[in-house]
Amino acid sequence: MKFISQHINRLLFLTAIILIGSLLSCERKSGTGLEDTNITQIGTIHTLFAGQYDGIFTSKELSKYGDYGLGTFNALDGELIQFDGVIYKAAADGTLKVVEPSQTIPYATTTFFKPSIKYDVTKEKRLVDVADKLIYDNLININHVYAVNIQGDFEFILYRSWPKQNPPYRPLDQLVVDEKRHIARNIKANLVGFYYPMWFGQVNTNGFHYHFISDDKMIGGHVLEGNITNGIIDIMPINQLTILDLPVLTIQPRTSIEKPPVPAPTTPAPSVKPQAPGDTLPQTPINSKEATETIDQSKASEPE
């Protein structure tokens, strides 16, 4: 019965993807000149939350389907950032390195990034306010899918990465205590991201999801919050979605995917205090590592 149930799950997922592809395709209007724009996805956020961390694609294979993306690596060993065709791994300490072509991936999203919408950020904004602005100005339709890049100067970026996990794997919601948080201040960077509607919840992270890479390619990770002082936002509407593997049958037997896991409340991010009047922020460092401080999660249960 369990084997049959797993196959039913796979069929349900495939049916959902067919429906998603149809809905996205219906958004295209004939005669508009809008070219096909495709996102390719490895695995789903649903299976990742359930504890599916074993790699199923190599980074070399992923590169065939895009030059811009994000994800994670085998055993949840760091954050994946794909930028300008190069795949980087952000380690638990936030440092970046280019990965080997044989490095395996359980979950990733990639596309060939060809933005058609541009928005200038000319004054300081929190990233959450930037998201609201894109929606309220009708640059983002909350029912569509988009690839998004934010390039600019950031007062700070609060980010995290995961240390490598060992089997048997725990579900993702139980790993909050393992995440490593850092703050980079006064840094030039690119935020590599995607926007998915709420109804994509079991396929991918809904809302905006960003990984960042510093301009000097030395640090990066999963973005939790930040302030941008000026920059450019490039947006690519997506009208096709392809999922290359639904790793239902590779889930460890002890892990059920009948119901999506309910994420535990994350540890509140320590607030980043604004500078007092008269205080001067340090200049952008020559080396982005100098801008980074690590947050002790055991002492971060209360915002400052």
Helices and strands as residue ranges (DSSP letters): H 2-26, E 38-42, H 45-49, E 57-58, H 59-62, E 68-72, G 74-76, E 79-83, E 86-90, E 96-98, E 104-105, E 107-111, E 117-121, E 125-126, H 127-136, E 145-161, G 172-174, G 176-178, E 180-196, G 198-200, E 207-214, E 220-238, E 240-245, G 248-250, G 288-291, E 292-295, G 297-299
